[in-house]
Amino acid sequence: MTILGLSAYQPDSAACLIVDGKIVAAAAEERFRRIKHWAGLPTQAIDFCLRQARLKLGDVDHLAIDRQTGSHTLRCLEFAATHLMNPKLLLEGIKKGCGRPSIKKALESHYAISIKAEVRYVEHHLAHIASAYLFSGFKEAACLSIDGFGDFCTTALAFAAGTKIKIDERIYFPHSLGIFYTAIAQFLGFPNFGGEEKLMSLAATGEPNFLEQLREILVIQPDGTFRLSLKYFRHHTKEISYRSRDGAPEVEALYGKNLVDLLGAARKPDELIEQRHKDIARSAQAIYEKALFELLHTLHKQHPSENLALAGGCAMNSVANGKIYRRTPFKNLYVPSAPGNSGGAIGAAAYVQSSLTSRLRPLTSVNLGPETTEVEIYALLDWKRNETAAELCSVIAFVDEDELLRRVAQAIADGKLVGWFQGRMEFGPRPLGHRSILADPRNAKMRDALNAKIKGRESFQPIGLSILREAVSEWFEQEWNVPWMTETFPFRPKHRTLVPAASHVDGSGQLHTVDEEANPRFRRLIECFRDLTDIPMVLNAPLREDEVLAAYPEDALACFLRIRLDMLVLGNFILQGKNSSTCHISDRWLAIRQRPIHPDRAQSSPSLAQTNASS
C-alpha cells in the first residue's frame, strides 16, 4: 500500500511517501525550488518521493491531504455573526477557500493523468498531532498542536492511545498564539515569514519590562486557555492579506495602530535594535511561555499522562520547549523534526496509514531527502574544477573515512569553518549533521563569524550545537534526548566558559543529540573532535544557499564559494581553500569515474549527463 502525504498551497509545502508502512521519502518543496518557505503545489518534492520508491503517481493508493476545508463551518458562521462590522469578511474567506484549486485536479492537470488514488482529507491540527504522536514511541500521550491557524482552528488539545487520536478541545480563529508571536516579530522589524525565530533569539538579550502592556494583548483565561484583545490586531478584518509571490509567502502587518500606541513606534527592518526592542522581545517570549504552560497544565488535568506530543508551528519555539520539563508535570516530550506546515505531509500520511492498518514505527532518523552518489559528486567537481580552482579551491581530495574524519576534526579544532554534506538530506528546518557548517565551540569568534557569513542571520542569533548523546547530563542542567534540535537547555555554569560560541547570552544552548543509529559518521566525527579537544560537541549551523538548506552538492558548492568556507566535505571528497595545505588524491578518485549515474540526477548538470553517457 502506498500513501502520498501532501501539505500544499501554504508556506513550507511538502510531500511524503509511505510504502508498506514505512516512510521512504519526505522533503519540503523549498529545497528544490530554492525559494524559502515555498507555498504552492509541491510537484518537485512529489517527483523526488516517487523516484525514491521507483513509482509513478498512478501507482499511489491513497492521497493524504493535511487540510479539511469546511471542517468548522459553524464556527466560521459564529465568527461572522460576532463581527457584523465587517460582514464581507466571511464571504471573502469562503470565496478564497473555495477558490483554492483542488489538489487532485491540480495534480491531474500537472501530470496529465487521471488519479485513481483515494483522497483522504485530514484536519490541519489532527495532521500536526499525528506527525508527533504516531512517531513518538509513546503508547499513550497528551497531545497539543499550536500554530497561526489552519482549518479555522489555532490550537487543539487531544489525547492519543494506540492508533487513536481524539481532539477534546479547540481554540478557534481569531485567537491565536502563533498570530500573537508573529505580530510582535513584525512589530520588531522581522516581517518575513519565519521571523519568529529572530524574536525568540532576541528575547534572551532583553528584560521583561513590557509584561503589563502585553498582558493586555494576550489574555490568559481562568480555564487555562487564552484570548487575544483584538483591538490590537488586523488579522480578523478585511484589511489583512495573506499571499504568495512567486512561491514565497508574504503576510501583511498583523498588528494595528493600537499596538503602536501601546508599545511605541514599530521598528523598521533597517533600523538599529534598541534596548526597548530587546525588552519587548523578552516580554513577548515570557507571555507566550506563560500561555503555553497554562495550556499544558490544563491539558495534563484533563489527561494526566507523563508523555506529551507537541506540534504545530509554535513548537519551533525551542526555548519554551526546553522549559516544559521544569514548568509542567510532563516528564517525556516528543517534538517532530518538522513541527510546522511541512510536517503536515508526514502527519496526514501517517494518520491515514494508522487508520487503515497499523501505527508506524518510531523515527530514529529523519534523513529522508535526496542522496548523492560518489560518481555524481565527482562529475560535478570535474565539471566545476577550473571554476572552483580559479576562485577559492587549491585542492580536491578523495580519502577514506578514517583520514576524512581525522582531517575534518583537526580543521575544526584549528578554527576552520567546514561545510559538511553527507548522505540523505534531513527533513525539517534544522541541520542535523547531513547539511551543516561545523565550527569549534571553544572559539567565541566562531558564532559571530558564522552569523556574518550566513545570509539572513542576525548577529544576536545563537548557533546550534551537536553533542554526543551520553554527554548531555554532564554539560547541561537537564538530561533528555533531543535528536531534532527542537529544545534549548541551560548549560551547567562550570561549562559555559569552555564553549562560549555555543552558549547564548542567557547561558543556554540549542542542542542536537547525536547517537550511533541516527548518524554514525557524524557521531564519529564528533568523537574525533572530542579526542583532540576534550569537548564532546561541535557548532552546527545550516549549510544553505539563498537561505535554503542545501539539497544537492551543487547547492553546497555554491555556498562554499559564496561565503568563503575554509573547507567543504562532500561525501569522501574534501575541498580546501587556497591557504590550506595540499593533500594526496588517491587512485580511488579515478576509479569513481567509471561508475554509472542514476538517470534522475544525470540532468542536473552537463557533466553528469556526459559522465553517464561515457559509462
N, C-alpha and C positions, 0 to 999 in steps of 0.2 A: 504494500500500500504506500502510495506517495502523497504527501501533503505539502503544498506550496503555501507558505505563510507570507502575507504582504502587509506592509504599512505604506500607504500611498496617499498622495495629494495632501501631505502635511510635512513640516520640517523633519529632516532625518529619515526620509523614506528608505525602506529596506526590504530585503527578501530573505527567506529562509526555506530550506528544503529538508523535509524529514522523509526518509525512505525506510520502510520496515521498522519503524520505532526508533530510528537513530538520526540525529541531525548530521547531515553530510556536508552542508554548506550554509553559510549565512554571511551577509555583507550589506553595508549601507551604500546607497547609490552615490553618495558624495565621493566615495573613494575612486569611482570610475569616471565620473563627470568632472572631478576636480573642482567642484563648487561646494563650499562648506554649507552643511545643513540642507542640502538639496531637497526640494519639495516637488513632488510630481509622481508620475508612474515609474517605478524603479526597474526599467526594462534591462539595463545593463547588469544590475545585480541579479535579476531573474536569469539572464543569459548565463552568467557565471555559475549560479547554483545548478542549473540544468546541465551545463558542460561537466561540472564536477561529478555528477551522477551518470553522465552519458545518456541523458534523457532528452526528450523533446516536450514542449508544453502540452502536446496532445496526450502524453503518457501520464499526466498528473491525474490522480483520482479525486482529490479534494483541494479546493482553493479556500484558504482561511484568511479572512479579512479582519483587521483589528478595529472595526467600527460597526455600529449598528444604527444607522440613521433612523430617527423616529422612535428610538427606544424609550424616550422620556417625553413624549408628546404632551401629556397632561401638565408636566412641569413647565414646558415651554408656554403653554396656554396660561398657566398661573402667573408666570413671569410677565407675559403680555398684559394681563389684567391688572397687575400692580404697577405697571409703567405706562399708564394711559397718556402721559405727557408726550410719549413718543410712540404712537400707535403703528407707525410704519416699520418699526424695528423688527417685529416678529415676521411680517410679510417679507422684509428684505432677507432675514435669516433663512426663512423657509425657501425662498427663491434661490438663495445662494446654495443651500444644501441640496435642493432638487437639481440645481444646475450642475452639480458635480458630475463628471462623467461616470457612468457605470464602469467599474473596474473590469468586469468581464467583457463588456463591449469594447472598452479601450484596448484590452489585450487582444481580442479577436481582430480588431482593426490593425493594430501594430504588427501582429504576427500573421495576418491574413489566413486565419484558420477558424474553425468552429470548435469552441472549447466544450468538451463533454464533461469536464470535472464538475462535481457538485460544489456549489458555492456556499460556504458557511460563514455567516457574519457573527463576530464575537465582539460584544460590547467593549468599548475602549478600555475601561478600567478593569474589566474582567481579564482582558488580554494582558494588561500590566501585571496583575496579581499572578496570573498563570506563569508569566515569564520568570517570576521569583519563586513562588511556592513549588511548582512542578519540577524544578531542578535543584531545590534546596537540600534534598535528602531528609527533610523533616517528615515524620509520619503524620503529624498534625501541626498546625500553626495558626496563630492570629495573623491577619494579613491587612496591609494598608497600602493604598495607592493614592498618591497626591501629585497633581500637576496643574497646569494652567486651566485647561478644561478639554473635555472630549466627550462627544455624545451628550452635551449639555450638563455633564457632571464634572465636578472638580476634585472630589475626594470620595473614596469608597473604603468602608470598614467591613472586613469579612473574616470568616473562619473557614479553614480547609482541613480536611482529613481524608487520607487515602487519595482518591482521584476526584473527590467532590470539593467544590468551592462554592460557598454561599455568601453573597454580599448582604449584610444585615442593615447597613445604614449608608446613606449617601449625603453629600453636601453638593448643592447644585449651583450652577452659574446664576448670578454673577459673583458669588462669594468664593474666593479662590486664594489660597496661599501662594500658588505659583504666580498669579497676576500681581499680588501684593509685592512679591520679591522682584519680579521683572520691572514693575513700575518704579520701584526705588532705584534699581540698577539704571534705568533710563534717566531718572532724575539726576543721578550722579555722573552722567556723561558716558554711559556704556549702552548705546542704543541698539547695537547689533544683536541679533538672535544669538544667545549663548553668553551675553554679557553678565549673566547672574554669577558666573564663576569668579569674575573680577570683583564683584561686590563682596562675595564670600572671602576672598583673599584680602581685600582692603579692610574688612572688618577687624582683622587682627591688629591693625595699626592704630585704631581709634579707642575712644572711651564712650560708654553708653550714656551720653549726655542728652539724648533726644528720646528717651523712653516715654516720657509723659506725652509728647506730641504724637509719637507713633501708636501709642495705646488708643488714641482717638481714631486712628485709621483702621487698625486691626483689633477687633473687639472679641475677647475670649468669653464664651458663654458659660453659665453655671454648669451645663451638662458636658463641658469639655470640648464642644465644637466651637466654631468661630464665625464671625460675620465681618464683612468689610463695611466701613462707613462710605457709602457710595458717592457722597458729595465730593470726595477727593479723587474720583476716577472718571474715566471716559468710556471704558470698555463696554458699558451697558447702554450706551447711547449710539445713535446712528453716525456719530462723528468718527468713530474708530474704524480703522481699515486694516484687515489682515490680507496680505497679498504676497505673491511670489513673482520676483522679477528675474527672468532668465533662469529659473530654478532656485534662486536664492531667496529665502523667506525674508519678508520685511514686515515690521509691526510699527504702526504709528504710536505716538506717545499715549500710554495708558493712563497717565495721571492728568489731572486738570488744574485750573488756576488756584483752586482752594489749597492744593498741596504746596504750591509756591508761597501762598500767603502764610501757611503754617510753618514751613521749614526755611523760607528764604529763597533766593534766586537759585534756579537749577544750574548745574554745571554744564558747560558746553564741552564736547569731546576734546577740543584742543586747548582747554584751559588747564592751568595748574591745579593739582589736587591740594586743597587746603585742609587744615585740621578739622574744620566744620564738616567737610565731606567724609573724612575718616570716622568722625563721631556718628554721623548719620548711618554710615555703613555698619558700624559696630552695634548701634541701637536696633537697626533693622534685623541683623542676624540674631540678636538676643530675643526680639519679639517673635521672630519666626520660630526659634527653638522653643520658646515658651508655648506657643500654639501647638507645635508638633508634639511636645512631651505631654501636654494636656490631652491631646487626641489619643496618644498611646496609653495613657493611664485609663482613659475611658474604654479603649479597646480591650485592655487587659481585664478590666472589671467585667466586661461582657464575656470575654473568652480568656480565662486565666491560664494561658499556656506559657511555657518558658520560651517558646520559639516565636520569632517574628519574621515574616517575609515582607519586605518593603520594596516598593517600586513606584514608577511614575517619575516625571522629570524632576520633581523636588528631591527625589532620592539621590540626585547627583550632589547634594549638599553634604560632602564628606565630613565637614566639621561637625555638623549636627549629628550625623550618623555615628561618629565616634563617641558621642556622649550618651548614646542610648543605654549602654550598659550601666552607666552611673546614675542616670536620671529617671530610669523606668524600671519596672520589675522584670523586664525581659532579660534572659540570660544568653540566648542564642539569636544571632541576627544573620539573615541572608539578604544581600542586595545583589541583583544580577549585574553582569558586566555592562549591559546597556539598559539601564532602568527607564530611559526616556522613550520617545516615539519609535526609534529603530528596534528596540526590544519588543515592541508590539507585534512585529512579524514573527518572532520566535514564540511569543506568548500565545498568539492566535493559533499557530500551527500546533503547539504543544497541547492547547486546550482541546482542539479537535481530536488529536491523537488519543488523549486520555479519555475522552468521551466515547470513542469508538472501540478502543482495545484496552490499553493499559498505560500507566504513567511511565514517562521516560526516566532513564537513569540520571542520577545527579551529574552535573557537568564538572569534570575535573580539569577541562581545558576549553577555552573559547577560541582556539586557533582554528577558525572555520572559514577563513577567507582564501584568496589566491596564494599559490605557492609557485616559486620559480625554480627551474632546474639549473644545474651547473652549466649545461650547454647553452641555455638561454642567457645566463649571465655572461658567459664567455663571448657569445656572439654580440651582445650589447657592448661589452668593453672593447672588443675587437673593432667594432664599427665606430666607437667613440674614442679610440685610443689617441689619435692625433689631437682631437679637440681637448680631451682632458689633460694630456701631457702639456699642451701649449698653455693651458690656463693654470693648473694647480698641481697636477699629479706627476710625481717624479718616478713612481714605480708602481707596478701592479704585480702582485704575487699570488700564487696559489700554494697553500700549505696544508699540512694535515691538522687534525683537530688539536692535538697537544700543543703544537707550535703556535697555532692560531690563538688559543686561549692564553698561552704564556705571553705572546706579544701584545695582545689587546689589554690584558690585565696590567702589564708593565706600562703601556702607553697611558692608561687611565691614571695609574699611580704617579706618572711623570707630569701630570697636569694637562694631558691632551683631551680634546673633545672628540669623541669617537661615535660615528654613525654605525648602528648595529641593525642589519637587515637579515633576518633568518626565517626560514620555514614559512608557514601559513600566516597570513595576516590575522590579527586579533579582531574579534567582534566587540565593538564598543568604543567609546571615545578615548580611553586611557591607553598609553603604551605599556604593554605587558611583557617586554623583553623580546619581541619579534620585529618591531618597528620603532626603535629607540635611539636617542642620543644619550650616551653614557659619559659620566664625568666623576671626578673624585669628590666625595662629600666633605673631605677634610679641608679643602681649599675654599675659603669664604668667597673668593672672587669668582668661583665657578657659577654660582647662581646668577650673578649679575651678567657674566659673560653669556650664559645661555639665554637669559631674558632679552639681552640686547640683540642676539643673533636670530632668535626665533620670531618670525613675523607675527604681529598681533599680540604679543605678550607684554604686559606692563611690568615695570621694574619691581613692584611690590609683590608679584605673584610668586608663591613658593614653587620649588621644583620637587616633583615626586621622587620617591626612593624605592629601590627594590632591595629587600633584605631576606637573608636565609630564614626559612620558617622557624627554625629552632632558636633563633637569636632574638625573637620578638620580646620575650619576657625579660631578658637581660637589658635591653635597650629602651623599652617603653614601659610606661606605668600601667598599661593594660596588655592583656595577653589574649589574642584571638587571631584566627586565620583570616587574612584579608587578600584573597587571591586576585581581586579585580581592581585594586586601588580605589576602593569606594569609601574608605574611612580614614579619619585623621586621629592619631593618638598623641598624647603628650610624651615627649622624651623624658627619661629619668634625668634629673638635674645634673648628675655627675657625668653624663654622656653628651650633653648638649654642646659643650665646647669642643668636643672631639670631632663633631661633624657639623660645623657652622653652616655649610652650604645646604644641608638637608633640614636644618631646624628653622622654622618660621619665627617671626619676631615674638610670637607668644609661646615659643618653646615646643611647638607641635611639629609633627611630620606626617605627610600623606604617604602612607606606606602600601607597598605591594609585596606580599609574602610569596616566596619562591620555593617550590619543592621539586623533587626529582620527577614526579609523574607528569606535572603540567609542562615543565620546560627544562629538560635535563641539560642541554648545552648552556643555557643562560645560567643555570644554577652552578655549573662547574666553573663558569667564568667568574662568578661572584666568589666562589671558593678560592680560586686562584688569586683574586684581588685581596681576599682576607689573609691568605698565606703571606702575601707581600707586606700588608699594612696592619694586620690585626683588626681590620674594620670589615664586618660581615655584610656590607651594603654598598651600593653604588647609586649615584644620582641617575634618575631615569626620566628624561624629557621626551616629548613626541618627535619622531623623525618625520617631518612634514614639509611639504612644498605647497605654497599658496594656501597655507593654513589648514590643509587637509592631510591627514596621516598618509604616509606612503603606502601604495598598494603593490606596485611593481618596482623592480630595480631602477627603471628609468626615473621614477619619482625620487628615489633615494639618491641617485647620482645627481639629479638637478639640485637637490637640497645641499649635497656635499659641495658642489661647485658654487652655489649662490652664497651660502653663509660661511664658507671657508672653514669647514671642519678640518681637523688635523689628520683624521683617518676615517675611512669608510670600509666597513666589512660587509661584503655581500656573500653570504654562504661561507665558503672557504677562501674567497678572494679578499685580499687586502689592498686597498688603495691608500697610498700615503702622500702627504703633502710634499712640496718641493724641498722643504727644510728637513725632511725626515731622511734617515739613513736608508740606503738601498738594501734589498734582500733578494735571496735566490728565488728564481722562478723554476719550479720543479718540472720534471718531464711530464708529470700528470697533466699539466696545463695543456700541452699539445694533444694529449690523448682525448681530452674533452671534445675537441673539435669534431671528432668522428661520430659523436652521439647524435641521435635524431632529436628534433624539437617537436614538442606537442603542436599539432596543427593549429590549435586555437590561439597559440601565442606567436605563431610564425608571422602574423600580420602586424605585430606591434612595431616592427622596425624593418627596414630593408635588409639589415644584416641577418636577422632571424630567418627571414624567408630564403635568403641566399644560402645560409648555412644548412637549412633543412633540405633545400634542393640538392646541394652538393653531397649530402649524406646519402 
